[in-house]
Amino acid sequence: MKHILVVEDNPLNMELVVDLLEVYGYDVTGAEDGFEALEFVKQIEFDLILLDMQLPEMGGSEILERLKSDPDNADMPVVALTAHAMAGDAERFVKAGCAGYISKPIDIHEFKPAVEQYLK
């Protein structure tokens, strides 16, 4: 079973994403901030990280940088999640090291195939 880490500070968004992923059959761990996410990554091997890019204290870009600078996690796919989609964001996140980008609010019809493409 694939294990996905969801890093999201909004409780409603977290609940939606976790519930959907569990219905799809994935094992899911949720982290409310970057510090918690980085601790989980030290303890658990994940197949994918869905990372909210607009987190307080330690933003998604800093978390991504820390993950990609660690040889143990450098190849782990990280997908950016953000509600503030602007022109060029997808390219910027991919250039920073993300495997891709999913915008919020989550489209429940497109979410499953989007996640599956990053797990291949």
SVG drawing of the C-alpha trace seen along z (x, -y; Angstrom):
<svg xmlns="http://www.w3.org/2000/svg" viewBox="-16 -35 38 37">
<polyline fill="none" stroke="black" stroke-width="0.4" points="0.0,0.0 1.3,-3.4 1.9,-5.8 1.3,-9.6 2.2,-12.5 -0.2,-15.4 1.1,-18.7 -1.8,-21.1 -2.6,-23.6 -6.3,-24.1 -8.3,-21.5 -11.1,-21.3 -8.6,-20.9 -6.7,-18.3 -9.9,-16.4 -11.0,-16.4 -7.6,-15.4 -7.0,-12.6 -10.6,-11.3 -10.3,-11.1 -6.9,-9.5 -8.1,-6.9 -11.1,-6.1 -8.7,-5.6 -6.9,-3.0 -3.8,-4.9 -2.2,-4.9 -2.2,-8.6 -0.3,-10.6 -1.2,-14.2 1.1,-17.0 -0.2,-20.4 3.1,-22.2 6.6,-21.9 8.3,-20.9 5.9,-18.0 6.3,-17.0 10.1,-16.9 9.9,-14.8 7.5,-12.3 9.9,-12.0 12.7,-11.0 10.6,-8.2 8.4,-6.9 9.1,-6.1 6.6,-7.9 5.8,-7.3 4.5,-10.9 4.2,-14.2 1.3,-16.6 2.6,-19.9 0.6,-23.1 2.9,-25.8 1.2,-28.5 2.1,-27.4 2.8,-29.6 6.2,-29.7 8.0,-27.4 6.6,-27.8 6.3,-25.1 9.3,-26.4 11.6,-26.0 10.2,-22.5 10.8,-21.5 14.3,-22.8 15.1,-20.9 13.6,-17.7 15.5,-18.0 18.8,-18.8 18.6,-15.5 20.0,-12.6 17.5,-10.2 14.6,-12.2 15.9,-13.9 14.1,-11.5 10.8,-11.5 8.0,-13.1 6.6,-16.2 3.5,-17.8 2.6,-21.4 -0.9,-22.2 -2.0,-25.8 -5.1,-27.9 -3.3,-30.9 -2.6,-29.8 -1.1,-32.5 0.4,-32.5 3.8,-30.8 3.2,-29.1 3.3,-25.5 6.6,-26.2 8.1,-27.9 7.2,-24.9 8.6,-22.4 11.7,-24.4 12.1,-24.4 11.9,-20.6 8.2,-19.6 7.0,-16.8 3.9,-18.8 1.1,-21.0 -2.5,-20.5 -4.6,-23.6 -7.1,-24.1 -10.0,-23.9 -9.5,-20.2 -11.6,-19.0 -12.7,-15.6 -13.1,-14.3 -9.6,-15.1 -7.8,-14.5 -7.4,-10.7 -5.8,-10.6 -3.6,-13.6 -2.3,-11.7 -1.9,-8.5 0.3,-10.0 2.8,-11.1 2.9,-7.6 4.0,-5.8"/>
</svg>
